[in-house]
Amino acid sequence: MKRIILFLLCVMLSLPLCSCGEKSDALRQSGAESKDSTGSAGNSSQNVNSTEDTAKAGVFDMETKTVMLSSGYEMPIMGLGTYSLSDEECYNSVTALLESGGRLIDTAYMYGNEAAVGRAIRDSDVPREEIFVITKIYPGEQYKDPEKAIQDALDKLDIGYIDMMLLHHPGENDVKAYLAMEKFVADGKIHSLGLSNFYIEELEEFLPQIDIMPALVQNEIHPYYQEQEVVPYIQSLGIVVQGWYPFGGRGHTSEMLGDETLNEIAAAHGVTTAQVILRWNLQRGVVVIPGSSDPDHIKENLDIFGFELTDEEMQRISSLDRNEKHDWY
Ligand SMILES: NC(=O)c1ccc[n+]([C@@H]2O[C@H](COP(=O)([O-])OP(=O)(O)OC[C@H]3O[C@@H](n4cnc5c(N)ncnc54)[C@H](OP(=O)(O)O)[C@@H]3O)[C@@H](O)[C@H]2O)c1
């Protein structure tokens, strides 16, 4: 019987993947499932139905360009970041992304552009369920009254539901804020939950206090700051890792995009250095959300599935790590 169930799971997961907004039956998750008898949510195997499912959650599918989250929802592995984009830039960038086939958008209360993201989505011809929107609430006032903060995000986006909501940083009342997000999951207003700027210590302290395992952690990751210990640690929990500042962030991009090693690898494949950086992330299981207000860059950044880096090239990029963080969090 166990074998039949395993076989059925394999068949289901090998079928063409459904729209990103749809939930897979094979990876159903509820708050109750994620807690063990001791109340701890720190073990990834509690998050999904079996160890086999845990192994599949988090595996990148380069054909469908998606990953199955432990929450049971699929998420595109390549998207657009909207930090520092003004309303108009943000609207135009999200529109360009959707027109070019991109479906993953990262915004936040702090970026002040959730309404522009929502407007671009409503104005597009792309069905809502194909699009995956991540937003975040911020420490301080928002964590003090998280229900209001979450409702504000829903109202500003005005797209029915939020695909994924993150805590932007650890901070006072972060557990309270996360537990409030869990209630919105129960009501179907948020599909998946995650964290940002959480590292090993922060996760070890935080996870036992919550009911629904985060499906994603978003941290600074680029060739000069690779988090070589943190990434596998997070992935070992069945949590997908997403990198911010893939090109080092504004003010650092020219150095990184001019890096000799990266340029050589790009030339060998006939692609751009930006595409090599994004592809390197994907091949180590890190979802990318480069920021851009340039439609040509947005198109270029989506075009990273026609080549593959060799093990030697992955190793060369790995050796560029300088543990050089480009922002404080
Ligand atoms: N959770 C957090 O705390 C946190 C913190 C920071 C950022 N983030 C998220 O991560 C996203 C990415 O970070 P970021 O946007 O700040 O920095 P980034 O992606 O490292 O760099 C963005 C810069 O790269 C340029 N660029 C984009 N594509 C390019 C290409 N193909 N060729 C050459 N240049 C290119 C952009 O210029 P153009 O506009 O000219 O393309 C922009 O100046 C943010 O937008 C945000 O969503 C999260």
The ligand as an SDF file (V2000), in Angstrom:
LIG
                    3D

 48 52  0  0  0  0  0  0  0  0999 V2000
   14.4750   41.1090    1.8810 N   0  0  0  0  0  0  0  0  0  0  0  0
   15.3120   42.1130    1.8620 C   0  0  0  0  0  0  0  0  0  0  0  0
   15.7300   42.6190    2.9220 O   0  0  0  0  0  0  0  0  0  0  0  0
   15.7520   42.6780    0.5520 C   0  0  0  0  0  0  0  0  0  0  0  0
   16.7780   43.6290    0.5070 C   0  0  0  0  0  0  0  0  0  0  0  0
   17.1560   44.1280   -0.7210 C   0  0  0  0  0  0  0  0  0  0  0  0
   16.5370   43.6790   -1.8840 C   0  0  0  0  0  0  0  0  0  0  0  0
   15.5220   42.7630   -1.8160 N   0  0  0  0  0  0  0  0  0  0  0  0
   14.8350   42.2770   -3.0350 C   0  0  0  0  0  0  0  0  0  0  0  0
   15.8090   41.7980   -3.9440 O   0  0  0  0  0  0  0  0  0  0  0  0
   15.6350   42.4410   -5.2030 C   0  0  0  0  0  0  0  0  0  0  0  0
   16.9400   42.5370   -5.9350 C   0  0  0  0  0  0  0  0  0  0  0  0
   17.8000   43.4810   -5.3300 O   0  0  0  0  0  0  0  0  0  0  0  0
   18.1110   44.9100   -5.9820 P   0  0  0  0  0  0  0  0  0  0  0  0
   17.1050   45.1740   -7.0210 O   0  0  0  0  0  0  0  0  0  0  0  0
   18.2000   45.8850   -4.9120 O   0  0  0  0  0  0  0  0  0  0  0  0
   19.5770   44.7060   -6.5430 O   0  0  0  0  0  0  0  0  0  0  0  0
   20.1710   43.8110   -7.7470 P   0  0  0  0  0  0  0  0  0  0  0  0
   19.1030   42.9700   -8.3380 O   0  0  0  0  0  0  0  0  0  0  0  0
   21.4080   43.1400   -7.2570 O   0  0  0  0  0  0  0  0  0  0  0  0
   20.6260   44.9180   -8.7610 O   0  0  0  0  0  0  0  0  0  0  0  0
   19.7350   45.7630   -9.4080 C   0  0  0  0  0  0  0  0  0  0  0  0
   20.5470   46.5870  -10.3810 C   0  0  0  0  0  0  0  0  0  0  0  0
   21.0050   45.7100  -11.4180 O   0  0  0  0  0  0  0  0  0  0  0  0
   20.7250   46.2960  -12.6760 C   0  0  0  0  0  0  0  0  0  0  0  0
   20.4150   45.2030  -13.6140 N   0  0  0  0  0  0  0  0  0  0  0  0
   19.3410   44.3720  -13.6070 C   0  0  0  0  0  0  0  0  0  0  0  0
   19.4200   43.4850  -14.6100 N   0  0  0  0  0  0  0  0  0  0  0  0
   20.5520   43.7720  -15.2860 C   0  0  0  0  0  0  0  0  0  0  0  0
   21.1680   43.2140  -16.4310 C   0  0  0  0  0  0  0  0  0  0  0  0
   20.6410   42.1620  -17.0680 N   0  0  0  0  0  0  0  0  0  0  0  0
   22.3180   43.7630  -16.8710 N   0  0  0  0  0  0  0  0  0  0  0  0
   22.8870   44.8170  -16.2390 C   0  0  0  0  0  0  0  0  0  0  0  0
   22.3490   45.3940  -15.1420 N   0  0  0  0  0  0  0  0  0  0  0  0
   21.1800   44.8680  -14.6680 C   0  0  0  0  0  0  0  0  0  0  0  0
   19.5480   47.1960  -12.4600 C   0  0  0  0  0  0  0  0  0  0  0  0
   19.5720   48.2610  -13.3770 O   0  0  0  0  0  0  0  0  0  0  0  0
   18.3870   48.4680  -14.4740 P   0  0  0  0  0  0  0  0  0  0  0  0
   17.2290   49.0230  -13.7310 O   0  0  0  0  0  0  0  0  0  0  0  0
   19.0100   49.4280  -15.4350 O   0  0  0  0  0  0  0  0  0  0  0  0
   18.1230   47.1280  -15.0990 O   0  0  0  0  0  0  0  0  0  0  0  0
   19.7660   47.6980  -11.0190 C   0  0  0  0  0  0  0  0  0  0  0  0
   20.5750   48.8510  -11.0090 O   0  0  0  0  0  0  0  0  0  0  0  0
   15.0200   43.8000   -4.8050 C   0  0  0  0  0  0  0  0  0  0  0  0
   14.4670   44.4550   -5.9090 O   0  0  0  0  0  0  0  0  0  0  0  0
   14.0510   43.3830   -3.7510 C   0  0  0  0  0  0  0  0  0  0  0  0
   12.8810   42.8640   -4.3430 O   0  0  0  0  0  0  0  0  0  0  0  0
   15.1370   42.2630   -0.6170 C   0  0  0  0  0  0  0  0  0  0  0  0
  1  2  1  0
  2  3  2  0
  2  4  1  0
  4  5  1  0
  4 48  2  0
  5  6  2  0
  6  7  1  0
  7  8  2  0
  8  9  1  0
  8 48  1  0
  9 10  1  0
  9 46  1  0
 10 11  1  0
 11 12  1  0
 11 44  1  0
 12 13  1  0
 13 14  1  0
 14 15  2  0
 14 16  1  0
 14 17  1  0
 17 18  1  0
 18 19  2  0
 18 20  1  0
 18 21  1  0
 21 22  1  0
 22 23  1  0
 23 24  1  0
 23 42  1  0
 24 25  1  0
 25 26  1  0
 25 36  1  0
 26 27  1  0
 26 35  1  0
 27 28  2  0
 28 29  1  0
 29 30  1  0
 29 35  2  0
 30 31  1  0
 30 32  2  0
 32 33  1  0
 33 34  2  0
 34 35  1  0
 36 37  1  0
 36 42  1  0
 37 38  1  0
 38 39  2  0
 38 40  1  0
 38 41  1  0
 42 43  1  0
 44 45  1  0
 44 46  1  0
 46 47  1  0
M  CHG  2   8   1  16  -1
M  END
$$$$
